[in-house]
Amino acid sequence: MHVCVFTVYIHNKYTHPNFICTNIRLLGQIRLKVVHLRMRRRARCFNDVIFAARASHYHDYFKLTKRWLRHNRHKKTYHFHVEWKHDFLFTIVKDKSICLICHQAVALAKRGNVERHHNTIHPNFKDTYPLKSTHRSKKVDELKSVLKAQQSLFTKPTAKSKAATEASFRVSHLLAKHKKPFTDGELYKEAMVAAADTLFKDLKNKEDITNAIESVPLGPATVARRVELLSEDVNQQVLKDLSLCECYSLQFDESQDVTDTAQLMVFVRMAFKDSTTKEAFLTLLPLQGRTRGEDIYNEFKRYVHDNSIPIHKLVAITTDGAPAMRGLHSGFVALCRHDPDFPRFLNYHCVIHQQALASKVVDLSHVMTLVVKIVNSIRAKGLQHRLFKSLLDELWLSRGKVLQRFVDLLPEIKSFLESRNEQHEELSDDAWLLDLGFLTDVTAKLNELNYELQGKDKDVTHMISAVNAFKAKVGVWASQLKNGSLVHFPNLEKMLQNMRNKDAFLPQEFCSQLEKLASEFNRRFQELNDIREVVVFISKPFLPIEIEEVSTKFQQVFALPIGVDMEIIELQNDIELKARSRDSDFWGLVNTEKFPLLSSCALKVKAYFGSTYLCEMAFSQMKIIKSKNRSCLTNRHLTDCVRLAVSNYEPDYRALADSVQSQPSH
């Protein structure tokens, strides 16, 4: 026999924890802890716990008093039994036991409760429909069908109403996506009803289909509310991605709408941990009054604060070259750099703007001035002339295309002007014609570069590659031109072949123009040259490099601590990674714990914008949305419409439909 110590802990809201010890003779040692006993008086604590223990060869058995069990037993869970449907005419509806006869519910799904209800409320049912009879089974099925029918009277209209509401969200999104006014919602409904009358005229449920279409609420006020909710849903998705991304960059541009209100367009490019990126519309901020750098900064800072934007993840800002944006002391970028809330970030001028400005160094204005004058004359006097329709179609689209069409139609243009007694000596001047051919060729090449730089998902790596390739091409063109080769200048060669005195051709003048163009590109893109080595390494990490030079660039651009050179060495000697170097998601395969500095830099480079193309594209959409016919559109609705027109995010239509009160159209 061994002596066992029972340790009992009693804890309740009336007394502090008590320690009670008593000795009981047992065949084994038993230790028992009883917690959370709720007692009314401390004096009853010991008396309410009486133990009788008996040990067997395999297990211990405890018997507690009824009072102790009453205070500590667990809450029992009751379940509905299928046989109750026939025995007591009860069924289960949304976890409730419902009587099939009177449709009343019992508090607990206990056999005693349902049996008492059946025998008390419906005592004569068992006489009319005996238990386990076929007659009783048919009656039970009939009563159950009646209950389901009554429920459907409430559920079906609700489901139809929800479907109509969801449809109104979808149609409203289409209206905003295609930049249509809110008032077009009713027109869309009329069109659908008219189409349904023809498409479903032979169907039995044609009337149901038509009624369903007519029940979709698409009034102007309703569409406006739907657009607000759709825009907010998309905005919340973007803000969620901002909170999840590792880093992001921003592009800014400013323009005026049809009411001369200055609008600040902001787009974001986010890089995520798995090395993927997303571009998204962030906001459109109206600038009331002046548009100084301080005004832009204050408006954007207010937006950041109101929407809890994680500004510490910002790595780059791309803008145009306006003083309000890039002013040395009071520009928007300078004010952001001086703000302690902003982290260290990279800033550079839009690559497309820089390319356009660099192109102006080709000084052949005397050619372009006359071409524009002649084309305008043709436009005014020979609009219906079939030979010039293609020329006039290109007039306002592209200078390069206008020049090419002008060269192609030069003989016809001369004849047309002679018939109008308009004399232009330059059209017979060999030097002017050579300049025309050269300008046409160079402008076409600049247009190709401009087109290459435009578009979505064009990161800074792609743009640096395109610009550097163009600069290299300019050097080759100049070298070949010096040697008399015109293989890359077909229009210049065409003009030269038509010249009587070919000795008058002096390629040095055109080489000088190309050298000026190359020099201007180097000057304009100095900002990109500063990060070129970093970008090249991120895109091609296994090319032979000067490790010290590249690591120094990394430290300068990203303000990195010492150690990036060691990571570069380890990465370039990793055989497994080298075998995967051509994978598009290479940096997603790199171990971030082994290469933390390089992985972080790669994500930042992926997040860099190269231009403000998205802002310019969105401004084109904005001018369609807020036209003269919709000049009263509020700034809030303008932002909502632009967001839905340019965003790739898909709203959650069902959740939006559930969030509003369904009110079908009548």
Protein Blocks (a to p, Z undefined) as FASTA:
>chain_A
ZZdddddddddfkbccdddddddddfbdcddddehiacfbfklmmmmpccdddddfkbcc
ddddfklmmmmpccddddddfklmmmnopaceehiacdfklopacfbacfklmmmmmmmm
mmmlmmmmcghiaklmmmmmmmmmmmmmmmmmmmmmmmmmmmmmmmmmmmmmmmmmnopa
fklmmmmmmmmmmmmmmmmmmpmklmmmmmmmmmpccbfklmmmmmmmmmmmmmmmmmmm
mmmmmbdcddddddddfkopacdddddddddfkopacdddfbdcddehiadfklmmmmmm
mmmmmnopafklpcbdcddfbfklmgmklgmklmmmmpmkbccddddddfklmmmmmmmm
mccfkmmmmmmmmmmmmmmmmmmlmklmmmmmmmmmomklmmmmmmmmmmmmmmmmmmno
pacfklmmmklmmmmmmmmmmmmmmmmmmmmmgcehiafklmmmmmmmmmmmmmmmmmmm
mnopaklmmklmmmmmmpmblmlpcfklmmmmmmmmmmmmmmmmmmmmmmmmmmmmmmmm
mbccdfklmmmmmmmmnopaehjlmmmmmmmmmmklmmmmmpmklmmmpcfklmmmlmmm
mmmmmmpcfbfklmmmmmmmmmmmmgfklmmpcfklmmmmmmmmmpcbdcdfklmmmmpc
cdddZZ
